[in-house]
Structure formats: C-alpha cells, structure tokens
Amino acid sequence: MKSNPLHILVTGGAGYIGSVLVPTLLQQGHQVTVLDNFCFGQSSLLDCICNDKLQIVRGDVRDEAIVAPLVAKADVIIPLACLVGAPLCAQRPVEAQTINYDAIRMIVDQSSDSQRILFPTTNSGYGIGETGMFCTESTPLRPISLYGRLKAEIENVLLDSGRAITFRLATAFGISPRMRLDLLVNDFTYRAVTDRFIVLFEAHFKRNYIHVRDVAKAFVHGIENFETMAGEPYNVGLSDANLSKLELCEAIKEQVPEFHIVESDIGKDPDQRNYIVSNEKIEATGYKPDVSLQIGIAELIRGYQIVRRNQYANV
C-alpha cells in the first residue's frame, strides 16, 4: 500500500544507502530534505536535482541550529548520517560518539510523538553467535566494536521513545551512485574482477547479506506500515544468504571462474562478527527482498568495468 505524500528528512542522504533511498522516496511523490556534509566529495544526488520536491542542505548533523528547524517540519525522519563500520569508528572515536550517538539523541529529543523515525542499526551487534543458532530480535546484543556498541545504545534510546522502527541491517552490498568498495561482498567481488585472487582470514566466519536496493525497500515498507511495526527492531537480510566468507567467495567464483581463493591463519576481523540471522519477523509483516546475492554479484561485476578502488571507500 502506497503512503500519502510525506515530508521526509534524510540525514546523510548522499551516502551509500541514501543515494538509493532518496530517489526512491522522490519517485513515490514524497517531499525529501537531505542534510549531508558531503565529506567524501560525492555528487550522487545530482540526477535528482531536477525534482523540485528535493531540498539539499549542506551541513553537519551535529549542528543543532541546522538540525532543529529541519526536524520540526518533517513527518518522517531517517537518520542515515553515520561513521559506518568498525575500522572507521576505531580511527575516529570522538566523531563516532558525536555523530553515531549524540546527534541522533538530539533528533529524538527534538522530535514529537506525532513524528516517525526509521533508523538503520546493524546486526553486527550480535557479535559472536552460537553455532547453529539463529539470531532473532530477542537475542541479546553483544557488540565487539565501538561501532556496534554505539548502534546498540542508540537503538535502545530510539525504541524507548515509542515512535521509531529500527532495522538491524545485514551486511549491505550492491551498486549505489555513492559506491563503497569496503563492504564485504563489494570488496570480494572487486578483488575477483581486478586481482583474480584473495587471501581469506577467518574464512569460516558467517554473516548475513542484503542488497542496498532492498535496504531502501525496507524503509519504504516501514513508512507504509509504521503503525503496526512501531516500537520494534527488525532484522533485514536475505534468508538464503547466511554465508561464511569462504562460501561467499565460492558464490563469486561461480561467476568469475578465474578467482583463486587462499586461506590464511593470520588476520582478524575488527568486528569479530560470526553469526547466522533470522529475518522471519520482518518477513511476517509482508516484506520480501527482491535482489538475490547472485544477481547482486552479477551487477557488481558489470559495475566494476567503471569503478576503480581509489574512488570509492570510507577508509
């Protein structure tokens, strides 16, 4: 069911997810305001500029003088502005605290009960799972990294407000106008296409995956079904893609036969994420992903005829 046109504020709307989500929201007829500092020099929303329902505000999500009036006029707030990933947060811990927690807490404090907040957290908060046991939304969060801890802490604040939905996103992948090569599927596929080999550490570590277009679809689904979904967290991933790093590489090798995979005992994932995830809760609300891992890998292979590593990464 398509929702009535709304005024939607998307912080960090020119990022990897936002650059797919914002055009989707505009296509649905919503008025969209994007707040972004464009710290990566990206021009990913230029294709949307012709739409007069889009407003771009260049600024810092931590600046209350900028944020407060934007929050006041929004029906829906989607806080995407974030230092994403364990490595980047470890490098810049003060910014991680002020952007990933403090700025979102400010949005919660400034918003009213009549407004809706949809927030992407991460299922890396599950940390190290139990072998053979699916992580559900009732599984205790045991984040290892600063990134995971801040996401878990702000999720509690949002859910306690009673006016938010949180999406515990699987590892995102796929082509976006604001591309990222430091995401696992994107990175491994790039190595397959350009290097033809990879050295894997912790090859047996498992995680779940979700295409960036299906992340955008989850936000649209949350907007359209907010009343029945509010106040709850939802895992968002591909239920047929709880894969180890080695299994992921083997899936890529099916499409890049020249890809050589070597396992190493040396190396450590900063997030130490190793778990399998159940997505049954959001699927029970009617949400189903559209893009399989195989289709996403094929898209990446085509995209990497254009993209080169020195252009697209967070760290």
Legacy VTK file of the C-alpha trace (Angstrom):
# vtk DataFile Version 3.0
C-alpha trace
ASCII
DATASET POLYDATA
POINTS 315 float
0.000 0.000 0.000
1.479 3.338 -1.062
1.505 6.008 1.648
0.253 9.562 1.188
2.936 12.117 0.298
5.004 12.986 3.363
7.799 15.382 4.253
10.814 13.163 4.921
14.135 14.299 6.399
17.088 12.066 5.495
20.356 12.907 7.227
23.369 11.520 5.411
21.121 11.216 2.378
24.006 11.417 -0.097
25.668 8.289 1.298
25.678 4.692 0.096
22.129 3.888 1.243
20.720 7.394 0.920
21.741 7.701 -2.719
19.446 4.766 -3.480
16.719 5.600 -0.940
16.255 9.304 -1.745
15.416 8.767 -5.454
13.003 6.003 -4.396
11.196 8.334 -1.974
11.006 11.081 -4.607
9.548 8.644 -7.142
6.780 7.949 -4.633
5.909 11.631 -4.534
7.323 12.483 -1.117
8.936 15.819 -0.266
12.509 14.956 0.736
15.037 17.091 2.585
18.611 15.789 2.622
21.102 17.000 5.214
24.660 15.959 4.361
28.147 17.389 4.761
29.370 15.692 1.543
32.601 14.777 3.314
33.518 12.251 0.623
33.074 14.749 -2.203
30.253 12.702 -3.686
27.863 14.008 -6.336
25.481 11.066 -6.120
22.203 13.037 -5.936
22.779 15.242 -8.995
20.355 13.125 -11.032
17.595 14.099 -8.568
18.163 17.854 -8.638
15.569 18.349 -11.377
12.879 17.208 -8.914
11.504 20.254 -7.099
10.377 18.057 -4.196
14.040 17.655 -3.190
15.778 20.095 -0.860
19.511 19.773 -0.193
21.008 21.283 2.968
24.782 21.180 3.242
25.704 20.973 6.895
26.720 18.953 9.927
24.178 16.683 11.606
25.669 17.697 14.977
24.773 21.389 14.449
21.552 21.962 16.391
20.919 25.302 14.672
20.704 23.475 11.336
19.015 20.285 12.522
16.236 21.700 14.729
14.225 23.518 12.027
14.562 20.561 9.648
13.260 18.150 12.282
10.378 20.486 13.132
8.860 20.321 9.643
9.379 16.590 8.986
6.692 13.898 9.159
9.307 11.155 8.925
12.978 11.267 9.950
15.531 8.780 8.620
18.907 9.353 10.324
21.459 7.800 7.975
24.350 10.159 8.819
26.909 7.902 10.432
30.526 6.878 10.612
29.938 3.393 9.216
31.971 0.342 10.122
34.324 -0.782 12.856
37.590 0.396 11.201
36.413 3.978 10.625
34.941 4.313 14.132
38.146 2.928 15.666
40.155 5.542 13.767
37.848 8.410 14.763
36.222 7.530 18.119
35.197 11.070 19.145
33.446 11.667 15.827
31.837 8.235 16.110
30.378 9.144 19.509
29.123 12.569 18.448
27.720 11.515 15.054
26.514 7.952 15.690
25.006 8.594 19.125
24.849 12.220 20.267
23.428 13.657 17.028
20.700 11.009 16.854
19.868 11.510 20.529
19.406 15.195 19.716
16.954 14.302 16.926
14.958 12.100 19.324
14.849 14.881 21.918
13.695 17.466 19.347
11.039 15.308 17.698
7.450 14.892 18.857
5.168 11.921 19.373
3.436 12.671 16.064
6.660 12.164 14.082
8.089 8.844 12.884
11.730 7.791 12.994
13.134 4.909 10.960
16.699 4.048 11.824
19.306 1.663 10.407
21.254 -0.152 13.057
23.341 -3.242 12.342
23.168 -6.920 13.087
26.897 -6.770 13.837
25.580 -6.037 17.325
25.048 -9.779 17.693
28.830 -10.146 17.802
29.849 -13.775 18.070
26.807 -16.010 17.750
26.271 -19.558 18.927
26.996 -22.245 16.350
23.834 -23.327 14.537
21.623 -20.863 16.454
19.823 -18.136 14.513
19.976 -14.622 15.967
16.479 -13.201 16.342
15.434 -9.781 17.559
15.231 -11.202 21.102
18.830 -12.462 21.008
20.998 -10.411 23.409
23.221 -7.871 21.672
26.912 -8.434 22.345
28.736 -5.961 20.100
32.512 -6.188 19.943
33.442 -2.891 18.256
32.789 0.753 19.151
30.648 0.944 16.004
28.464 -1.938 17.175
28.211 -0.628 20.744
27.092 2.860 19.696
24.494 1.410 17.321
23.108 -0.834 20.076
22.989 2.012 22.605
21.180 4.469 20.325
18.761 1.746 19.226
17.617 1.453 22.851
17.015 5.209 23.003
15.000 5.145 19.785
12.837 2.181 20.751
12.219 3.627 24.222
10.842 6.766 22.550
7.924 4.706 21.213
7.996 6.453 17.825
10.713 4.542 15.999
11.357 1.423 13.957
14.913 0.102 13.825
16.316 -2.082 11.078
19.184 -4.364 12.084
20.720 -4.478 8.648
22.727 -7.384 7.352
25.965 -6.520 5.526
24.834 -4.396 2.598
26.103 -4.911 -0.929
25.436 -3.800 -4.488
25.871 -0.832 -6.782
24.950 2.625 -5.469
25.548 6.074 -7.020
27.671 6.721 -3.904
29.619 3.489 -4.215
31.534 1.771 -1.412
34.183 -0.857 -2.030
34.929 -1.535 1.638
31.767 -3.619 2.161
32.435 -7.359 2.177
30.581 -8.550 -0.950
31.589 -5.433 -2.870
35.213 -5.824 -1.786
35.490 -9.561 -2.515
33.829 -9.193 -5.927
36.157 -6.331 -6.799
39.158 -8.481 -5.907
37.790 -11.292 -8.058
37.339 -8.987 -11.049
40.575 -6.995 -10.773
43.082 -9.167 -8.868
41.701 -12.651 -9.609
42.722 -13.833 -6.134
42.046 -13.274 -2.432
43.723 -14.314 0.816
40.981 -15.102 3.361
41.344 -14.955 7.131
38.648 -16.279 9.465
37.186 -17.911 6.370
34.574 -19.823 8.392
33.078 -16.690 9.985
29.445 -16.320 8.903
27.227 -13.308 8.416
24.069 -12.284 6.559
23.771 -10.025 3.485
21.243 -7.631 1.924
21.241 -5.627 -1.328
21.223 -1.840 -0.967
18.021 -1.586 -3.044
16.342 -3.957 -0.603
17.534 -1.771 2.267
15.708 1.118 0.595
12.696 -1.161 0.146
12.712 -1.897 3.896
12.489 1.818 4.707
9.588 2.279 2.286
7.903 -0.758 3.852
8.403 0.727 7.313
6.885 4.055 6.289
3.842 2.331 4.780
3.334 0.016 7.775
4.558 2.231 10.590
1.547 1.914 12.869
1.798 -1.883 13.044
5.619 -2.017 13.179
6.446 0.880 15.538
8.494 0.336 18.655
10.236 -2.794 17.398
13.593 -3.823 15.907
13.673 -5.899 12.721
16.472 -7.938 11.198
16.741 -7.165 7.476
18.657 -9.641 5.332
18.482 -12.393 2.745
17.265 -15.523 4.489
19.087 -17.714 1.958
22.379 -15.852 2.418
23.744 -16.725 5.854
27.167 -17.478 4.419
30.752 -17.797 5.587
33.443 -15.725 3.907
34.574 -18.849 2.072
31.029 -19.648 0.908
30.682 -16.057 -0.329
33.908 -16.359 -2.298
32.709 -19.622 -3.806
29.487 -17.884 -4.893
31.569 -15.164 -6.566
33.798 -17.787 -8.210
30.736 -19.260 -9.901
30.570 -16.047 -11.934
34.328 -15.316 -12.052
35.889 -18.768 -12.621
39.431 -17.332 -12.649
39.041 -16.224 -8.999
41.598 -18.006 -6.779
40.869 -18.343 -3.043
43.649 -18.877 -0.488
43.008 -19.331 3.244
45.316 -17.865 5.887
45.623 -18.344 9.652
46.813 -14.751 10.032
44.360 -11.845 10.249
41.420 -10.730 12.368
38.085 -9.041 11.654
37.783 -5.918 13.897
34.055 -6.616 14.383
34.592 -10.346 15.083
31.068 -10.876 13.735
30.225 -14.535 13.308
26.546 -15.430 13.374
23.533 -16.516 11.355
20.387 -14.392 11.365
16.658 -14.990 11.170
14.659 -12.454 9.155
11.290 -14.065 9.858
9.959 -11.155 11.901
10.047 -8.577 9.104
9.022 -11.185 6.519
5.885 -11.801 8.605
4.932 -8.134 8.018
4.939 -8.691 4.255
8.460 -7.557 3.420
10.414 -9.687 0.950
13.770 -8.766 -0.645
13.917 -8.543 -4.440
17.624 -8.905 -5.205
19.426 -12.210 -4.666
23.101 -12.455 -3.838
23.740 -13.935 -7.291
22.014 -11.040 -9.092
23.869 -8.525 -6.927
27.243 -10.121 -7.702
26.444 -10.020 -11.429
25.616 -6.307 -11.149
28.877 -5.658 -9.314
30.877 -7.467 -11.992
29.338 -5.214 -14.651
29.803 -2.126 -12.477
33.480 -2.824 -11.945
34.119 -2.112 -15.595
33.555 1.503 -14.490
34.572 1.672 -10.836
38.145 1.644 -9.542
39.202 1.402 -5.907
40.841 4.817 -5.479
37.455 6.474 -5.977
35.174 4.700 -3.554
35.774 3.807 0.095
35.118 5.135 3.586
38.633 4.363 4.856
LINES 1 316
315 0 1 2 3 4 5 6 7 8 9 10 11 12 13 14 15 16 17 18 19 20 21 22 23 24 25 26 27 28 29 30 31 32 33 34 35 36 37 38 39 40 41 42 43 44 45 46 47 48 49 50 51 52 53 54 55 56 57 58 59 60 61 62 63 64 65 66 67 68 69 70 71 72 73 74 75 76 77 78 79 80 81 82 83 84 85 86 87 88 89 90 91 92 93 94 95 96 97 98 99 100 101 102 103 104 105 106 107 108 109 110 111 112 113 114 115 116 117 118 119 120 121 122 123 124 125 126 127 128 129 130 131 132 133 134 135 136 137 138 139 140 141 142 143 144 145 146 147 148 149 150 151 152 153 154 155 156 157 158 159 160 161 162 163 164 165 166 167 168 169 170 171 172 173 174 175 176 177 178 179 180 181 182 183 184 185 186 187 188 189 190 191 192 193 194 195 196 197 198 199 200 201 202 203 204 205 206 207 208 209 210 211 212 213 214 215 216 217 218 219 220 221 222 223 224 225 226 227 228 229 230 231 232 233 234 235 236 237 238 239 240 241 242 243 244 245 246 247 248 249 250 251 252 253 254 255 256 257 258 259 260 261 262 263 264 265 266 267 268 269 270 271 272 273 274 275 276 277 278 279 280 281 282 283 284 285 286 287 288 289 290 291 292 293 294 295 296 297 298 299 300 301 302 303 304 305 306 307 308 309 310 311 312 313 314
